[in-house]
């Protein structure tokens, strides 16, 4: 028996805003989409185009209140080959929420306040 990662999920309030963020900030593109026949939800799977693991964004039509992320101690991490360029982009976007210069990493947050760790390729 062998398990492999498939995807992580973030629930979002504004799907188009989230799609725009992930495309601009992380160059993720839509790999596939599933919409409920009654319009009650939409699932969009984002890909980096290199590995099979995806980020699933779930939008629920009837959800209006922000999601409770608790202490937000969970996160997604992406590795980047141009760390300085990524940092400059994210600084310009105003989405850097935490930096740990001693570890050589930083975090960005999306419009729903999910944190994404940016790690240099080593």
DSSP file (Angstrom, degrees, kcal/mol; ACC not computed):
  #  RESIDUE AA STRUCTURE BP1 BP2  ACC     N-H-->O    O-->H-N    N-H-->O    O-->H-N    TCO  KAPPA ALPHA  PHI   PSI    X-CA   Y-CA   Z-CA
    1    1 A X              0   0    0      0, 0.0     2,-0.4     0, 0.0     0, 0.0   0.000 360.0 360.0 360.0 133.5    0.0    0.0    0.0
    2    2 A X        -     0   0    0      2,-0.0     2,-0.4     0, 0.0     0, 0.0  -0.993 360.0-160.1-137.0 128.2    1.4    3.4   -1.0
    3    3 A X        -     0   0    0     -2,-0.4     2,-0.3     0, 0.0     0, 0.0  -0.858  10.5-175.9-104.4 141.0   -0.1    6.8   -0.3
    4    4 A X        -     0   0    0     -2,-0.4     2,-0.1     0, 0.0    -2,-0.0  -0.977  33.7 -97.5-133.0 150.2    0.8    9.9   -2.2
    5    5 A X        +     0   0    0     -2,-0.3     3,-0.1     1,-0.2    47,-0.0  -0.389  37.9 172.3 -65.0 140.3   -0.2   13.6   -1.8
    6    6 A X        -     0   0    0      1,-0.4    48,-1.8    47,-0.1     2,-0.3   0.730  54.7 -38.1-111.8 -57.2   -3.1   14.7   -4.1
    7    7 A X  E     -a   54   0A   0     46,-0.2    -1,-0.4    48,-0.0     2,-0.3  -0.989  39.2-128.7-163.1 165.7   -4.1   18.2   -2.9
    8    8 A X  E     -a   55   0A   0     46,-1.8    48,-3.8    -2,-0.3     2,-0.4  -0.875  28.9-137.4-114.9 156.3   -4.6   20.6   -0.1
    9    9 A X  E     -a   56   0A   0     -2,-0.3     2,-0.4    46,-0.2    48,-0.2  -0.948  18.4-177.5-121.1 136.9   -7.8   22.6    0.3
   10   10 A X  E     -a   57   0A   0     46,-2.7    48,-2.3    -2,-0.4     2,-0.4  -1.000  22.0-140.7-123.3 128.2   -8.5   26.3    1.2
   11   11 A X  E     -a   58   0A   0     -2,-0.4     2,-0.3    46,-0.2    48,-0.2  -0.754  26.3-166.3 -85.3 134.9  -12.1   27.5    1.4
   12   12 A X  E     -a   59   0A   0     46,-2.8    48,-0.6    -2,-0.4     3,-0.2  -0.901  28.0-151.1-127.7 151.1  -12.5   31.0    0.0
   13   13 A X  S    S+     0   0    0     -2,-0.3     2,-0.5     1,-0.3    -1,-0.1   0.824  94.5  34.4 -86.8 -35.2  -15.1   33.7    0.1
   14   14 A X     >  -     0   0    0      1,-0.2     4,-2.3     2,-0.0    -1,-0.3  -0.894  66.9-172.0-126.4  99.8  -14.4   35.3   -3.3
   15   15 A X  H  > S+     0   0    0     -2,-0.5     4,-2.9     1,-0.2     5,-0.2   0.904  84.6  49.0 -61.6 -46.3  -13.2   32.7   -5.8
   16   16 A X  H  > S+     0   0    0      1,-0.2     4,-2.3     2,-0.2    -1,-0.2   0.902 111.8  49.3 -63.7 -40.8  -12.3   35.2   -8.6
   17   17 A X  H  > S+     0   0    0      2,-0.2     4,-2.2     1,-0.2    -1,-0.2   0.908 113.4  47.3 -63.3 -41.8  -10.2   37.3   -6.1
   18   18 A X  H  X S+     0   0    0     -4,-2.3     4,-2.6     2,-0.2     5,-0.2   0.914 110.7  50.9 -66.5 -43.6   -8.5   34.2   -4.9
   19   19 A X  H  X S+     0   0    0     -4,-2.9     4,-1.9     1,-0.2    -2,-0.2   0.910 111.0  49.3 -60.4 -42.0   -7.8   32.9   -8.4
   20   20 A X  H  X S+     0   0    0     -4,-2.3     4,-2.6    -5,-0.2     5,-0.3   0.916 111.4  49.7 -62.3 -44.4   -6.3   36.3   -9.3
   21   21 A X  H  X S+     0   0    0     -4,-2.2     4,-3.5     1,-0.2     5,-0.4   0.950 111.9  45.9 -60.2 -51.4   -4.1   36.3   -6.2
   22   22 A X  H  X S+     0   0    0     -4,-2.6     6,-2.1     1,-0.2     4,-1.3   0.816 114.4  48.8 -67.2 -30.3   -2.7   32.8   -6.7
   23   23 A X  H  X S+     0   0    0     -4,-1.9     4,-1.2     4,-0.3    -1,-0.2   0.938 119.5  37.3 -70.2 -47.1   -2.0   33.5  -10.4
   24   24 A X  H  < S+     0   0    0     -4,-2.6    -2,-0.2    -5,-0.2    -3,-0.2   0.927 125.1  37.0 -71.9 -45.8   -0.2   36.8   -9.7
   25   25 A X  H  < S+     0   0    0     -4,-3.5    -3,-0.2    -5,-0.3    -1,-0.2   0.838 137.1  12.7 -78.8 -34.4    1.6   35.8   -6.5
   26   26 A X  H  < S-     0   0    0     -4,-1.3    -3,-0.2    -5,-0.4    -2,-0.2   0.359  91.3-120.8-129.9   3.6    2.5   32.2   -7.2
   27   27 A X     <  +     0   0    0     -4,-1.2     2,-0.3    -6,-0.2    -4,-0.3   0.782  55.4 159.0  58.3  29.3    1.9   31.6  -10.9
   28   28 A X        -     0   0    0     -6,-2.1     2,-0.3    -9,-0.1    -1,-0.2  -0.634  23.1-158.1 -81.6 142.4   -0.5   28.9  -10.2
   29   29 A X  E     -B   47   0A   0     18,-2.4    18,-2.8    -2,-0.3     2,-0.4  -0.871  26.3 -93.9-123.0 155.2   -3.0   28.1  -13.0
   30   30 A X  E     +B   46   0A   0     -2,-0.3    16,-0.2    16,-0.2     3,-0.1  -0.504  36.7 176.3 -69.3 123.3   -6.4   26.4  -13.1
   31   31 A X  E     -     0   0A   0     14,-3.6     2,-0.3     1,-0.4    -1,-0.2   0.796  65.6 -18.1 -95.4 -37.8   -6.0   22.7  -13.8
   32   32 A X  E     -B   45   0A   0     13,-1.2    13,-2.7     2,-0.0    -1,-0.4  -0.981  56.4-149.7-164.2 164.4   -9.6   21.7  -13.5
   33   33 A X  E     -B   44   0A   0     -2,-0.3     2,-0.4    11,-0.2    11,-0.2  -0.992   2.4-165.5-142.9 144.8  -12.9   22.9  -12.1
   34   34 A X  E     -B   43   0A   0      9,-2.7     9,-3.1    -2,-0.3     2,-0.4  -0.990   9.4-170.4-133.3 126.0  -16.0   21.2  -10.7
   35   35 A X  E     -B   42   0A   0     -2,-0.4     7,-0.2     7,-0.2     2,-0.1  -0.946  27.1-116.5-117.5 136.2  -19.3   23.1  -10.3
   36   36 A X    >   -     0   0    0      5,-2.6     3,-2.0    -2,-0.4     5,-0.1  -0.441  24.2-124.9 -65.6 140.0  -22.3   21.8   -8.5
   37   37 A X  T 3  S+     0   0    0      1,-0.3    -1,-0.1     2,-0.1    -2,-0.0   0.827 113.5  47.6 -55.4 -32.1  -25.3   21.5  -10.8
   38   38 A X  T 3  S-     0   0    0      3,-0.0    -1,-0.3     1,-0.0    -2,-0.1   0.413 114.9-116.6 -91.2   2.9  -27.3   23.7   -8.4
   39   39 A X  S <  S+     0   0    0     -3,-2.0    22,-0.1     2,-0.2    -2,-0.1   0.594  76.7 128.4  77.5  11.0  -24.6   26.3   -8.1
   40   40 A X  S    S+     0   0    0      1,-0.1    21,-2.1    20,-0.1    22,-0.4   0.714  73.9   8.3 -76.5 -19.9  -24.1   25.7   -4.4
   41   41 A X  E     - C   0  60A   0     19,-0.2    -5,-2.6    20,-0.1     2,-0.4  -0.994  55.3-157.0-155.0 157.9  -20.3   25.2   -4.7
   42   42 A X  E     -BC  35  59A   0     17,-2.2    17,-2.8    -2,-0.3     2,-0.5  -0.997   8.2-161.4-135.7 134.0  -17.3   25.4   -7.0
   43   43 A X  E     -BC  34  58A   0     -9,-3.1    -9,-2.7    -2,-0.4     2,-0.5  -0.968   8.1-174.6-113.6 129.1  -14.1   23.6   -6.7
   44   44 A X  E     -BC  33  57A   0     13,-2.5    13,-3.3    -2,-0.5     2,-0.5  -0.991  11.1-153.3-125.5 126.2  -11.0   24.9   -8.6
   45   45 A X  E     -BC  32  56A   0    -13,-2.7   -14,-3.6    -2,-0.5   -13,-1.2  -0.868  11.5-156.9-101.2 124.9   -7.8   22.9   -8.6
   46   46 A X  E     -BC  30  55A   0      9,-3.4     9,-1.9    -2,-0.5     2,-0.3  -0.785   7.9-166.1-104.4 145.2   -4.6   25.0   -9.1
   47   47 A X  E     -B   29   0A   0    -18,-2.8   -18,-2.4    -2,-0.3     7,-0.1  -0.929  28.5-149.0-129.4 150.1   -1.4   23.6  -10.4
   48   48 A X        -     0   0    0      5,-0.5     4,-0.1     3,-0.4    -1,-0.1   0.496  47.4-123.3 -90.2  -5.8    2.2   24.8  -10.6
   49   49 A X  S    S+     0   0    0      2,-0.3     3,-0.1   -20,-0.1   -21,-0.0   0.503  96.0  69.2  80.3   4.3    2.6   22.8  -13.8
   50   50 A X  S    S+     0   0    0      1,-0.3     2,-0.3     3,-0.2    -1,-0.1   0.706  94.9  35.4-123.0 -37.9    5.5   20.8  -12.4
   51   51 A X  S    S-     0   0    0      2,-0.2    -3,-0.4     1,-0.1    -2,-0.3  -0.852  74.3-122.0-120.7 157.2    4.4   18.4   -9.7
   52   52 A X  S    S+     0   0    0     -2,-0.3    -1,-0.1    -3,-0.1    -3,-0.0   0.776  80.8 103.6 -69.6 -25.0    1.1   16.5   -9.4
   53   53 A X        -     0   0    0    -46,-0.1    -5,-0.5     1,-0.0     2,-0.3  -0.321  55.2-171.1 -61.0 137.2    0.2   18.1   -6.0
   54   54 A X  E     -a    7   0A   0    -48,-1.8   -46,-1.8    -7,-0.1     2,-0.6  -0.852  26.0-124.7-129.1 162.8   -2.5   20.7   -6.3
   55   55 A X  E     -aC   8  46A   0     -9,-1.9    -9,-3.4    -2,-0.3     2,-0.5  -0.953  25.3-152.8-106.7 121.5   -4.2   23.4   -4.3
   56   56 A X  E     -aC   9  45A   0    -48,-3.8   -46,-2.7    -2,-0.6     2,-0.5  -0.841   4.1-160.3 -95.6 124.5   -8.0   23.1   -4.3
   57   57 A X  E     -aC  10  44A   0    -13,-3.3   -13,-2.5    -2,-0.5     2,-0.5  -0.926   8.3-161.1-102.3 126.2  -10.0   26.3   -3.7
   58   58 A X  E     -aC  11  43A   0    -48,-2.3   -46,-2.8    -2,-0.5     2,-0.5  -0.936   6.2-170.5-112.2 124.1  -13.5   25.7   -2.5
   59   59 A X  E     -aC  12  42A   0    -17,-2.8   -17,-2.2    -2,-0.5     2,-0.5  -0.960   5.1-161.6-112.8 127.6  -16.2   28.4   -2.9
   60   60 A X  E >   - C   0  41A   0    -48,-0.6     3,-1.5    -2,-0.5   -19,-0.2  -0.947  12.7-146.3-111.5 121.7  -19.5   27.8   -1.2
   61   61 A X  T 3  S+     0   0    0    -21,-2.1    -1,-0.1    -2,-0.5   -20,-0.1   0.848  97.0  46.3 -54.0 -42.0  -22.4   30.0   -2.5
   62   62 A X  T 3  S+     0   0    0    -22,-0.4     2,-0.5     2,-0.0    -1,-0.3   0.491  86.8 104.2 -86.2  -2.0  -24.1   30.4    0.9
   63   63 A X    <   +     0   0    0     -3,-1.5    -3,-0.1     1,-0.2     4,-0.1  -0.695  29.6 152.3 -84.2 122.4  -21.0   31.2    2.9
   64   64 A X        +     0   0    0     -2,-0.5     2,-0.2     2,-0.1    -1,-0.2   0.634  48.1  80.5-118.6 -28.3  -20.8   34.9    3.8
   65   65 A X  S    S-     0   0    0      1,-0.1     3,-0.1     3,-0.0     0, 0.0  -0.571  88.1-100.5 -85.4 145.2  -18.8   35.0    7.0
   66   66 A X        -     0   0    0     -2,-0.2     2,-0.2     1,-0.1    -1,-0.1  -0.258  44.7-102.0 -57.8 149.6  -15.0   34.8    7.0
   67   67 A X        -     0   0    0    -56,-0.2     2,-0.8    45,-0.1    -1,-0.1  -0.509  28.1-120.7 -75.0 142.7  -13.6   31.4    7.9
   68   68 A X        +     0   0    0     -2,-0.2     3,-0.1     1,-0.1    -1,-0.1  -0.765  30.7 179.4 -84.9 110.0  -12.2   30.8   11.4
   69   69 A X    >   -     0   0    0     -2,-0.8     3,-2.4     1,-0.3     4,-0.3   0.284  24.3-149.3 -96.2  10.0   -8.6   29.9   10.8
   70   70 A X  T 3  S-     0   0    0      1,-0.3    -1,-0.3     2,-0.1    -3,-0.0  -0.336  71.3 -18.7  60.3-134.5   -7.8   29.6   14.5
   71   71 A X  T 3  S-     0   0    0     -3,-0.1    -1,-0.3    -2,-0.0    -2,-0.0   0.397  87.1-126.7 -85.2   3.0   -4.2   30.4   15.3
   72   72 A X    <   +     0   0    0     -3,-2.4    -2,-0.1     1,-0.1    43,-0.1   0.871  58.6 148.7  54.9  41.4   -3.4   29.9   11.6
   73   73 A X        +     0   0    0     -4,-0.3     2,-0.3     2,-0.0    -1,-0.1   0.509  49.1  77.4 -84.7  -4.7   -0.6   27.5   12.5
   74   74 A X        +     0   0    0     -5,-0.3    41,-0.4     2,-0.0     2,-0.3  -0.742  60.2 159.6-100.2 155.1   -1.2   25.4    9.3
   75   75 A X        -     0   0    0     -2,-0.3     2,-0.3    39,-0.1    41,-0.2  -0.985  38.4-114.4-163.0 167.9    0.1   26.6    6.0
   76   76 A X  E     -d  116   0B   0     39,-1.5    41,-3.3    -2,-0.3     2,-0.4  -0.840  30.5-151.2-104.5 147.5    1.1   25.6    2.5
   77   77 A X  E     -d  117   0B   0     -2,-0.3     2,-0.4    39,-0.2    41,-0.2  -0.980  10.6-172.0-126.0 137.4    4.8   26.0    1.4
   78   78 A X  E     -d  118   0B   0     39,-2.9    41,-2.6    -2,-0.4     2,-0.3  -0.980  16.2-139.2-126.0 141.0    6.2   26.7   -2.1
   79   79 A X  E     -d  119   0B   0     -2,-0.4     2,-0.4    39,-0.2    41,-0.2  -0.760  19.5-163.5 -95.9 143.0    9.8   26.6   -3.1
   80   80 A X  E     -d  120   0B   0     39,-2.5    41,-2.3    -2,-0.3     3,-0.3  -0.979  22.2-150.1-131.3 142.6   11.0   29.3   -5.5
   81   81 A X  S    S+     0   0    0     -2,-0.4     2,-0.5     1,-0.2    -1,-0.1   0.720  97.7  46.1 -81.9 -21.6   14.1   29.4   -7.7
   82   82 A X     >  +     0   0    0      1,-0.2     4,-2.6     2,-0.1    -1,-0.2  -0.728  66.4 169.1-120.5  80.3   14.4   33.3   -7.6
   83   83 A X  H  > S+     0   0    0     -2,-0.5     4,-2.7    -3,-0.3     5,-0.2   0.899  77.2  49.3 -60.7 -45.1   13.8   34.0   -3.9
   84   84 A X  H  > S+     0   0    0      1,-0.2     4,-2.3     2,-0.2    -1,-0.2   0.904 112.7  48.2 -63.3 -41.4   14.8   37.7   -4.2
   85   85 A X  H  > S+     0   0    0      2,-0.2     4,-2.2     1,-0.2    -2,-0.2   0.902 112.6  48.1 -65.2 -41.2   12.5   38.2   -7.2
   86   86 A X  H  X S+     0   0    0     -4,-2.6     4,-2.8     2,-0.2     5,-0.2   0.922 111.0  51.0 -64.2 -44.0    9.6   36.5   -5.4
   87   87 A X  H  X S+     0   0    0     -4,-2.7     4,-2.5     1,-0.2    -2,-0.2   0.915 110.0  49.7 -60.4 -43.5   10.2   38.6   -2.3
   88   88 A X  H  X S+     0   0    0     -4,-2.3     4,-2.2     2,-0.2    -1,-0.2   0.913 112.1  48.2 -62.4 -43.0   10.2   41.8   -4.4
   89   89 A X  H  X S+     0   0    0     -4,-2.2     4,-2.1     2,-0.2    -2,-0.2   0.946 114.3  45.0 -61.1 -49.3    7.0   40.8   -6.1
   90   90 A X  H  X>S+     0   0    0     -4,-2.8     5,-1.9     1,-0.2     4,-1.0   0.844 111.5  53.0 -68.0 -33.6    5.2   39.9   -2.8
   91   91 A X  H  <5S+     0   0    0     -4,-2.5     3,-0.5    -5,-0.2    -1,-0.2   0.921 110.0  48.5 -64.8 -42.9    6.5   43.1   -1.2
   92   92 A X  H  <5S+     0   0    0     -4,-2.2    -2,-0.2     1,-0.2    -1,-0.2   0.873 111.1  50.5 -62.9 -37.9    5.1   45.1   -4.1
   93   93 A X  H  <5S-     0   0    0     -4,-2.1    -1,-0.2    -5,-0.2    -2,-0.2   0.678 107.2-131.0 -73.7 -17.4    1.8   43.2   -3.7
   94   94 A X  T  <5S+     0   0    0     -4,-1.0    -3,-0.2    -3,-0.5    -2,-0.1   0.781  72.0 119.9  73.8  27.3    1.8   44.0    0.0
   95   95 A X      < +     0   0    0     -5,-1.9    14,-2.1    13,-0.0     2,-0.5   0.383  28.6 115.6-108.9   4.4    1.1   40.4    1.0
   96   96 A X  E     +E  108   0B   0     -6,-0.6    12,-0.3    12,-0.2     3,-0.1  -0.636  31.9 169.3 -74.4 123.8    4.1   39.5    3.1
   97   97 A X  E     +     0   0B   0     10,-2.3     2,-0.3    -2,-0.5    11,-0.2   0.608  61.5  12.7-111.4 -17.3    2.8   38.9    6.6
   98   98 A X  E     -E  107   0B   0      9,-1.3     9,-3.3     2,-0.0     2,-0.4  -0.941  57.9-166.0-161.6 137.4    5.8   37.4    8.3
   99   99 A X  E     -E  106   0B   0     -2,-0.3     2,-0.4     7,-0.3     7,-0.2  -0.982   8.8-170.4-125.8 139.3    9.5   37.1    7.7
  100  100 A X  E >>> +E  105   0B   0      5,-2.5     5,-1.8    -2,-0.4     4,-1.2  -0.805  10.9 176.0-123.4  87.8   12.1   34.9    9.4
  101  101 A X  T 345S+     0   0    0     -2,-0.4    -1,-0.1     1,-0.2     3,-0.1   0.829  77.0  61.1 -64.2 -32.7   15.4   36.2    8.0
  102  102 A X  T 345S+     0   0    0      1,-0.2    -1,-0.2    -3,-0.1    -2,-0.0   0.867 112.8  37.5 -62.6 -35.1   17.4   33.9   10.2
  103  103 A X  T <45S-     0   0    0     -3,-0.6    -1,-0.2     2,-0.2    -2,-0.2   0.592 110.9-123.2 -89.7 -12.8   15.8   30.9    8.5
  104  104 A X  T  <5S+     0   0    0     -4,-1.2    16,-0.7     1,-0.3     2,-0.3   0.858  73.2 107.0  73.4  35.9   15.7   32.5    5.1
  105  105 A X  E   < -EF 100 119B   0     -5,-1.8    -5,-2.5    14,-0.1     2,-0.3  -0.891  43.3-172.0-136.1 165.2   12.0   32.2    4.6
  106  106 A X  E     -EF  99 118B   0     12,-1.4    12,-3.4    -2,-0.3     2,-0.4  -0.966  15.7-131.0-151.3 168.5    8.9   34.4    4.6
  107  107 A X  E     -EF  98 117B   0     -9,-3.3   -10,-2.3    -2,-0.3    -9,-1.3  -0.931  10.9-163.0-123.0 144.8    5.1   34.0    4.5
  108  108 A X  E     -EF  96 116B   0      8,-2.5     8,-2.8    -2,-0.4     2,-0.4  -0.864  12.2-145.1-115.8 158.6    2.5   35.7    2.4
  109  109 A X  E     - F   0 115B   0    -14,-2.1     6,-0.2    -2,-0.3     2,-0.1  -0.979   7.4-142.0-127.1 144.1   -1.2   35.7    3.1
  110  110 A X    >   -     0   0    0      4,-1.9     3,-1.9    -2,-0.4   -92,-0.1  -0.190  43.2 -82.2 -89.9-174.6   -4.1   35.7    0.7
  111  111 A X  T 3  S+     0   0    0      1,-0.3    -1,-0.1     2,-0.1   -93,-0.0   0.673 132.1  49.8 -67.4 -17.0   -7.4   37.5    0.9
  112  112 A X  T 3  S-     0   0    0      2,-0.1    -1,-0.3   -46,-0.1   -45,-0.1   0.332 120.1-110.1 -99.3   5.2   -8.9   34.9    3.2
  113  113 A X    <   +     0   0    0     -3,-1.9     2,-0.3     1,-0.3    -2,-0.1   0.631  64.5 152.2  74.5  19.6   -5.8   35.1    5.5
  114  114 A X        -     0   0    0      1,-0.0    -4,-1.9   -39,-0.0     2,-0.4  -0.606  41.4-130.2 -72.1 140.8   -4.4   31.7    4.6
  115  115 A X  E     - F   0 109B   0    -41,-0.4   -39,-1.5    -2,-0.3     2,-0.4  -0.762  19.8-167.4 -97.0 139.7   -0.6   31.7    5.0
  116  116 A X  E     -dF  76 108B   0     -8,-2.8    -8,-2.5    -2,-0.4     2,-0.3  -0.993  15.3-140.4-126.5 122.8    1.8   30.5    2.3
  117  117 A X  E     -dF  77 107B   0    -41,-3.3   -39,-2.9    -2,-0.4     2,-0.6  -0.653   8.7-150.7 -84.5 135.6    5.4   29.9    3.1
  118  118 A X  E     -dF  78 106B   0    -12,-3.4   -12,-1.4    -2,-0.3     2,-0.4  -0.941  17.2-176.0-109.7 121.6    8.0   30.9    0.5
  119  119 A X  E     -dF  79 105B   0    -41,-2.6   -39,-2.5    -2,-0.6   -14,-0.1  -0.944  24.7-120.5-120.2 133.1   11.2   28.8    0.7
  120  120 A X  E     -d   80   0B   0    -16,-0.7     2,-0.4    -2,-0.4   -39,-0.2  -0.459  34.3-105.7 -71.0 146.0   14.3   29.3   -1.5
  121  121 A X              0   0    0    -41,-2.3   -38,-0.1     1,-0.2    -1,-0.1  -0.582 360.0 360.0 -68.8 126.6   15.3   26.4   -3.7
  122  122 A X              0   0    0     -2,-0.4    -1,-0.2    -3,-0.0    -2,-0.0   0.372 360.0 360.0-116.9 360.0   18.4   25.0   -2.0
